[in-house]
Amino acid sequence: MKPKDNPSDQIYSYLALRNAVGWIGILLPFVLVIGMSLIFKGDVIQKTISQYYYTGMRDVLVGALCAIALFLFFYKGYNKWENWTANLAGSFAVGIAWFPTTETEPLDLAGKIHFLCAAIFFLILAGFAIFFFTRKELHPTRRKMERNIIYLVCGLVMIACLLAIMIFFNFFNSCNHGSHFVFWAETVALEAFGISWLTKGGTLHPDK
């Protein structure tokens, strides 16, 4: 007789997947920079994270996006709305990978689709942190209430970074062609994204 799966093993496996996608978000910018520095010649820091598509680190960038998308497709939330939202985010993550940004300005059709997918992707992830991760419990622990603050801050940081990027592109990009502002804004947004998922996965600030 085949033994039944241990429910606790399934829970730990699910938390491990959450942590994995969190680590991908946190480490991706630094892996791209270190890879360019140690392996490939060229500008170590690109203008945007998406510009690494045109460097030797392209496979790492696309692979990370596809890994995040795959996890989101398999994500099972507390209700159908959370599941559908995760699937939608996964679809936009695939769009970011499949429609690369334009190597040089102005943006072509693929570049515009890429920018739109990235903006909606970050908005959905911010929504996850602010609305889904902060879901109230009947008797929340003090640590749960503290985690809700972390989720809220992470979500607001992602939105602030997205707004900053849009303002930069609309008002300052023409006079700052060599600026790395967007790269650092995207990096901060990815750090906030990763922290929120690591917290949800139990790595950061778990219940004692």
N, C-alpha and C positions, 0 to 999 in steps of 0.2 A: 504493500500500500504506500502510495507516494505521500510523504509528509507535507502538511500544509505550510505555506509560507508564513514566517513569523511576521505579524503586523508591525512590530517595532523595527524589523529589518527594512520593511518597505518605507516606513517613515524616515529612517536614517538615510536611505537611498534618495528619497525625495528631497530631503534637506541638503544632501550632498550636491544634487543637481542645482538647487538654488544657489548654493555657495559657489559652485563652478561658474555659473553665469555672472555672479558678482565679481569673482576674481578676474574673469575675462575683461569685464568693463574697467576694472581698476588697473590692470597690468598692461592692457593693449597699447596706450600711448608710449609707455616706457619701453616696452618690447620693441616697438617700431623704431624708436630713437636709438636704443642700444644696438639693435640689429644693423641699422644704417651705419652706426659708428664703427662697429667691429667687423662687419662683413662686406658692406658695399661702400663704394665711393659716391660722393655727392653730398648735398645738403642734409645734415643730420636732422634738423628740424624743418619740416615743410611748412608752408603757409597754413595748410589745414591738414587734419588727419586723413581726409579723403585723398589728398595729393600723394600719399604713399602708394596709391594704386599704380602710379607711374614710376615706381622705384623697384628695387629688388625685393622689397618687403610686401609686394602686392599679394602674394599667396597667404601671408600671415593675416593681412587685413581682411581679405575676402573670407578666409577660413574662420576667423573670429566672428565675423558678422553672420555667417551661415550657422555656426555653432549656437550663437544666441538665438537665431531664428528657430532652429530645431528645438531648443529647449522650450521656447514660448509656444510652439505648436503642440508640444506634449504637456504643457502646463495645465494642471487641473485646479481651478480655484474653488471657492466656496459656493458659487452659483454659476448659472449659465452666462450671465453678463461678464463675469470675470474671465471665464473661458473664452468667450467671443472676443473680448478686448485683447487677451493674450494672443489669440490667433491673428487678430488685426495687426498687432505690433510685430509679430513674426513676419507677416506679409510685407510690411514696410521695411523690415530689416533685410529681407531678400531683395527688395527693390533698391536699397542702398548698395548692395553688393553687385547686382546685375546691371545697374545703370550707373556707371562710374562718372565722377565729376569731370568737367572739362579740364584738360591739361592746361590750357591757356584761355584767358578771357577773350571775347565774351562767351557766356554759357550757351552751349548748343542744347538741343532737345533733351538728350540724355542727362546733361548737367542740370537742367531745370527739374527733371523728374527726380534726380538724385537729391537735390536740395529740398524738394517738397517732401520726399520720403523721409529724409533725415529729420526735418522739422516736426513732422507728424509723429515719427517714432519717439522722439524725445518728449513730446507733449503727452503721448500715451504712457510712457514710463513715469513721467511726473505724476500723471493721474493715478497710476498704480500706487505710488508711494503715498499720495495725499488721501486718496479715497478708499482703496482696497486694503492696503496694509494697516491702515489706522482703524479698521473695523472694530467697533466696540464689543466688548465681551460682557457677559452678565455680571461677573465679579472680577474685573481686571486687577492684576497685581500692580504694585508700584513700578516694577520693571517694565511691564507692558505699557503703562502710561508714559514712561520715559522713552520707550521705543517709539511710541507714537510721535513724540516730539522730534526724534531723529528722522522718521519718515517724512514728517511735514517739512522740516528744514531741507532735506535732500530734494524733495519735490519742488520746493520754491527755488532752490539753487539751480536746478535744471531749467526751470522756466526763465529765471533771470539770465542765465547764460545764453539761452536761445534768443531772448529779446536783445541782448547785447550784440550777438552775432548779426541779427537782422539790422540793427541800427548801424553797425559798422559797415555792412555791405551797402546800405542805402546812402550813407552820408560821408563815410571816411575812406572807403576802399580806393577811390580814385586817386587819392593823394598819399596812400600808404601801401604801395604795391609790394614792398618787401617786408611788411609787417607780419609777425607771428601771432597777432592778437587772437585770430580765430582758432588757431591750434590750441592755445592755452585755455580759451573759453570752452572749447570742446573737451579738453582734458579735465577741467573742473567738473563739467557736466557728467562725464563718464565716471569720475571719482564718486560723485554724489549718487549716481545710478548704482555703482558697485556697492557702496556702503549700505544703501537701502536694502539691497538683495542679500548681502551678507548678514545684515541684522535680522531680516526675515528668515534666513536660513539657520539662525541660531549661533552663528559664529561670533557676532558682536552683541554684547549686552543681553545675554540670555537670562531666563529666570534661574535663580539659584536653586 
